[in-house]
Each structure stands twice: as C-alpha cells, then as structure tokens.
Amino acid sequence: MTSEKDLREQLATCTRIFAMQGMIGVFGHVSVYQPETKRVLITPGMGSDKGSLRAEHMVSTDLEGKPLEGKEGPPVEWPIHTALHGARANALAIAHLHTPYATLFAIAKREFRPVTLQGAIFSDGVPLYPEAQLITTPERGNKLLKVVGDKRAALLRGHGIVVVGQNLQEVLYTALVLEDDTKKTLQAVTLGEVGTINPEECRAFGAEIALERRAQRAWNYFCSLEARWDRQPNTGKCELFP
C-alpha cells in the first residue's frame, strides 16, 4: 500500500505539472483514493494556486465528501471524485480539468475519435455527459458514473473533462494524450477531412499494453521539467508530442 504521505506528494506534483502545462488554473481539481483506508485526497478548490501546491495543502475526505481533518473543505464538485472512486476499483486517481482543446469537444457537436497512435488508448471514444451543469450532488455524480462506464474519460457538456486512471501517473499521461489528440484534430481540420484511427487499428497498435510503461516515463520526464519550473504563468509548458 502506498503511504498517505507519498500519495499527497504525488498528488501535489501531478497538480503542479497540470498547472505548468496550462491544463489547470483557478478551476479544476485532482484526487487520489486509498481503498485500504477509504480515504480520498483531493486538491483545494477554486482560487488555490495550483502551481504552488504542496503535500500539506491536500484535503482529505471520506467517500461522502466529508472532511476528515482540518478546516478546509473539498471543491464543490467533489461528487465527481467520490462517485467514481467508490464504484470502480481501477478509478484510484481522477482529474477534472477545463483544458483548452479537449473542452472544445464538450462544446461542439462533434464526436471525439482518436487521430494519432498514442490516442489509441481512447479506442472506444470519449462519452459526453449531456447536461450543462456542475456535478455538485451525489445524484449528479452517479449520472456521470453511468456516462463514464468503464471508459478512461468523459466530456462534460459546456464545461470540461474528467479523466480516470489506476494511479496519478496514468491520469497525467491520459489527460496529456487527450489534450494532444484534440489539439491535433483541430489543427488537421484546417487541411481538410480528418482521418481517424478506428477501433481495430487502435487494438492492433497495443497502446493498452504499453500504457503503464509510457505513463511512468512521461511522469518522470514531466517531474524533471516541473522541478526546474519558475512557477510563472505561461512558462515551462512542454508538448507531449511536439
């Protein structure tokens, strides 16, 4: 079992990397779940400086969103995290982000399909939560759970994205791939019809098989960059696939 101390450190690091990449800011939150203790660790909510978060800033709650210590409560959309953590054994880490490119697919009436080989981890697409609302109640969290199903991510209509993983390394990599694939889709459409990678081609590529290794290597790489980051807005960002 990974200790709470280590999970707090990893959660803070993951969030700082998202901030460095311009994928989280005033809004957005990331969580990790420790099933042995049924304890959720989640980043502070709106207005917290995500680029400077440390382990001690993480908020601990139970699966009903109740704070377990300190005066700080979780973000208002905590049900996103508790619904998924509580229902899926492989949903040990979750990010809710408002990324610039992937969020456009939550606005445009255009289904997301992978366009790169790395995007093959989304072979089944990314479903859309159809209601334009914040996920602020357990009931809405359960509706989101049904939409996500066993998928890696979901789009929230007019809002943002949710990414699910077995650990924070996987969530970071998956979110980076989704943002890269949506960006490349929008860039490619200026040249004409966009070609996509169909499910059979996705499975043949074997992205799932290599996911753990690639996620860990991406984690190591971005941790190295984050350690040298000057914490200033719009600096330090590095493309996953430049």
C-alpha positions as CSV (number, residue, x, y, z in Angstrom):
1,M,0.0,0.0,0.0
2,T,1.3,3.4,-0.9
3,S,1.5,5.6,2.2
4,E,-0.7,8.7,2.5
5,K,2.5,10.8,2.7
6,D,3.6,9.5,-0.7
7,L,0.2,9.9,-2.2
8,R,0.0,13.5,-1.0
9,E,3.4,14.2,-2.6
10,Q,2.4,12.6,-5.9
11,L,-0.9,14.5,-5.9
12,A,0.7,17.8,-5.4
13,T,3.3,17.1,-8.0
14,C,0.7,16.0,-10.6
15,T,-1.3,19.1,-10.0
16,R,1.7,21.4,-10.4
17,I,2.5,19.6,-13.7
18,F,-1.0,20.2,-14.9
19,A,-0.6,23.9,-13.9
20,M,2.7,24.1,-15.8
21,Q,1.0,22.7,-18.8
22,G,-1.8,25.2,-18.7
23,M,-4.4,22.5,-18.0
24,I,-5.5,23.6,-14.6
25,G,-5.8,27.0,-13.0
26,V,-8.4,28.9,-11.0
27,F,-10.8,26.0,-11.6
28,G,-10.2,22.2,-11.7
29,H,-9.1,19.6,-9.2
30,V,-7.3,16.2,-9.0
31,S,-7.8,13.4,-6.5
32,V,-6.3,10.1,-5.4
33,Y,-8.1,7.3,-3.4
34,Q,-6.6,5.0,-0.8
35,P,-9.0,2.0,-0.8
36,E,-7.5,0.4,2.3
37,T,-8.5,3.4,4.4
38,K,-11.4,4.6,2.2
39,R,-9.7,8.0,2.2
40,V,-9.9,10.5,-0.6
41,L,-7.1,13.1,-1.0
42,I,-8.1,16.0,-3.2
43,T,-6.7,19.3,-4.2
44,P,-8.2,22.5,-2.8
45,G,-10.9,24.2,-4.8
46,M,-11.4,27.4,-6.8
47,G,-8.8,30.1,-6.4
48,S,-6.0,28.0,-4.9
49,D,-2.6,28.4,-6.6
50,K,-2.3,25.0,-8.3
51,G,1.2,25.7,-9.4
52,S,2.5,26.0,-5.9
53,L,0.5,23.3,-4.1
54,R,2.4,21.1,-1.6
55,A,1.5,17.8,0.1
56,E,0.2,19.6,3.2
57,H,-2.4,21.5,1.2
58,M,-4.3,18.4,0.1
59,V,-7.8,17.9,1.6
60,S,-8.8,14.5,2.9
61,T,-12.4,13.4,2.8
62,D,-14.4,10.2,3.0
63,L,-16.5,8.8,0.1
64,E,-19.4,11.1,1.1
65,G,-17.3,14.2,0.7
66,K,-17.0,14.9,4.5
67,P,-13.6,16.5,5.5
68,L,-11.6,14.2,7.8
69,E,-9.3,16.8,9.2
70,G,-8.6,20.5,9.2
71,K,-10.9,23.4,8.3
72,E,-10.6,23.2,4.5
73,G,-13.4,21.5,2.6
74,P,-13.2,19.8,-0.8
75,P,-14.1,21.6,-4.1
76,V,-17.8,21.9,-4.7
77,E,-17.7,19.2,-7.4
78,W,-16.3,16.6,-5.0
79,P,-19.1,14.1,-6.2
80,I,-17.2,13.7,-9.5
81,H,-14.4,12.1,-7.5
82,T,-16.3,10.2,-4.8
83,A,-18.8,8.6,-7.3
84,L,-16.0,7.2,-9.4
85,H,-13.6,6.3,-6.6
86,G,-16.4,4.4,-4.8
87,A,-17.7,2.4,-7.8
88,R,-14.6,1.5,-9.9
89,A,-11.7,-0.5,-8.5
90,N,-9.5,1.0,-11.2
91,A,-10.5,4.6,-10.5
92,L,-7.9,5.3,-8.0
93,A,-7.0,8.7,-9.5
94,I,-9.2,11.3,-11.1
95,A,-8.7,14.7,-12.7
96,H,-11.4,17.2,-13.5
97,L,-9.9,19.8,-15.9
98,H,-11.0,22.6,-18.2
99,T,-8.3,22.0,-20.8
100,P,-8.3,24.4,-23.8
101,Y,-8.6,21.9,-26.6
102,A,-10.5,18.9,-25.2
103,T,-13.1,21.2,-23.7
104,L,-14.0,22.3,-27.2
105,F,-15.3,18.8,-27.9
106,A,-17.6,19.3,-24.9
107,I,-19.0,22.4,-26.8
108,A,-19.0,21.5,-30.5
109,K,-21.4,18.9,-31.7
110,R,-18.6,16.7,-32.8
111,E,-17.8,13.2,-31.6
112,F,-14.2,12.7,-30.4
113,R,-12.3,9.9,-32.2
114,P,-8.5,9.3,-31.9
115,V,-6.4,10.7,-34.7
116,T,-2.9,9.6,-33.5
117,L,-1.4,6.2,-32.5
118,Q,-1.0,7.4,-28.9
119,G,-4.7,8.4,-28.9
120,A,-5.4,4.7,-29.4
121,I,-6.0,4.4,-25.6
122,F,-9.3,6.0,-26.4
123,S,-10.3,3.3,-28.9
124,D,-13.9,3.4,-27.7
125,G,-14.1,7.2,-27.9
126,V,-14.9,9.6,-25.1
127,P,-18.6,9.8,-24.0
128,L,-20.4,13.1,-23.3
129,Y,-22.2,13.9,-20.1
130,P,-25.2,15.7,-21.7
131,E,-26.4,18.1,-19.0
132,A,-25.0,21.6,-18.8
133,Q,-24.5,21.7,-15.1
134,L,-21.9,21.4,-12.4
135,I,-21.6,18.0,-10.7
136,T,-22.3,19.2,-7.2
137,T,-24.6,16.4,-5.8
138,P,-24.2,12.6,-5.3
139,E,-27.1,12.2,-7.7
140,R,-25.3,14.0,-10.5
141,G,-22.1,12.1,-9.6
142,N,-24.0,8.8,-10.2
143,K,-25.3,10.1,-13.5
144,L,-21.7,10.9,-14.5
145,L,-20.7,7.4,-13.4
146,K,-23.2,5.9,-15.7
147,V,-21.9,8.0,-18.6
148,V,-18.3,7.2,-18.0
149,G,-18.9,3.5,-17.5
150,D,-15.6,1.7,-18.0
151,K,-14.1,4.4,-20.2
152,R,-10.9,6.4,-19.4
153,A,-12.5,9.8,-19.7
154,A,-15.7,11.8,-20.3
155,L,-16.6,15.2,-21.7
156,L,-18.8,17.4,-19.6
157,R,-21.1,19.4,-21.9
158,G,-20.1,23.1,-22.0
159,H,-17.8,22.5,-19.1
160,G,-14.7,20.4,-19.3
161,I,-13.4,16.8,-18.9
162,V,-13.0,14.1,-16.4
163,V,-10.1,11.6,-16.7
164,V,-9.8,8.4,-14.7
165,G,-6.8,6.2,-14.0
166,Q,-5.3,3.5,-11.8
167,N,-2.8,6.0,-10.5
168,L,-1.8,9.6,-10.9
169,Q,0.9,8.7,-13.4
170,E,-1.8,7.2,-15.7
171,V,-4.1,10.1,-15.2
172,L,-1.4,12.6,-16.1
173,Y,-0.4,10.7,-19.2
174,T,-4.0,10.1,-20.3
175,A,-5.0,13.7,-19.9
176,L,-1.9,14.8,-21.8
177,V,-2.8,12.4,-24.7
178,L,-6.4,13.5,-24.8
179,E,-5.4,17.2,-25.0
180,D,-2.8,16.5,-27.6
181,D,-5.2,14.5,-29.8
182,T,-7.9,17.1,-29.6
183,K,-5.4,19.8,-30.5
184,K,-4.1,17.9,-33.5
185,T,-7.7,17.2,-34.6
186,L,-8.4,21.0,-34.7
187,Q,-5.1,21.7,-36.5
188,A,-5.7,19.0,-39.1
189,V,-9.2,20.1,-39.9
190,T,-7.7,23.2,-41.5
191,L,-6.1,21.0,-44.1
192,G,-9.3,19.1,-45.0
193,E,-11.1,16.0,-43.9
194,V,-9.6,14.5,-40.7
195,G,-8.6,10.8,-40.7
196,T,-9.2,8.9,-37.5
197,I,-7.8,5.7,-36.1
198,N,-10.6,3.1,-36.0
199,P,-11.1,0.7,-33.1
200,E,-9.4,-2.3,-34.9
201,E,-6.3,-0.2,-35.6
202,C,-6.3,1.0,-32.0
203,R,-6.3,-2.5,-30.7
204,A,-3.6,-3.6,-33.2
205,F,-1.3,-0.8,-32.0
206,G,-1.4,-2.2,-28.5
207,A,-1.5,1.1,-26.7
208,E,-3.1,-0.5,-23.7
209,I,-0.2,-3.0,-23.3
210,A,2.4,-0.2,-23.2
211,L,0.3,2.2,-21.1
212,E,1.9,1.6,-17.7
213,R,5.4,2.0,-19.1
214,R,4.7,5.1,-21.1
215,A,2.8,6.7,-18.3
216,Q,5.7,6.2,-15.9
217,R,8.2,7.5,-18.4
218,A,6.0,10.6,-19.1
219,W,5.7,11.1,-15.3
220,N,9.5,11.0,-14.8
221,Y,10.0,13.4,-17.7
222,F,7.5,16.0,-16.6
223,C,8.6,15.7,-13.0
224,S,12.0,16.7,-14.1
225,L,10.7,19.7,-16.0
226,E,8.4,20.8,-13.1
227,A,11.4,20.7,-10.7
228,R,13.0,23.4,-12.8
229,W,9.9,25.4,-13.5
230,D,9.9,29.1,-12.3
231,R,6.1,29.0,-11.3
232,Q,5.3,31.8,-13.7
233,P,2.2,31.7,-15.9
234,N,2.7,30.6,-19.5
235,T,6.2,29.3,-18.8
236,G,7.6,25.8,-18.6
237,K,5.0,24.2,-20.9
238,C,6.3,21.3,-23.0
239,E,4.3,19.4,-25.6
240,L,3.9,15.7,-25.1
241,F,4.4,15.0,-28.8
242,P,6.0,18.2,-30.3
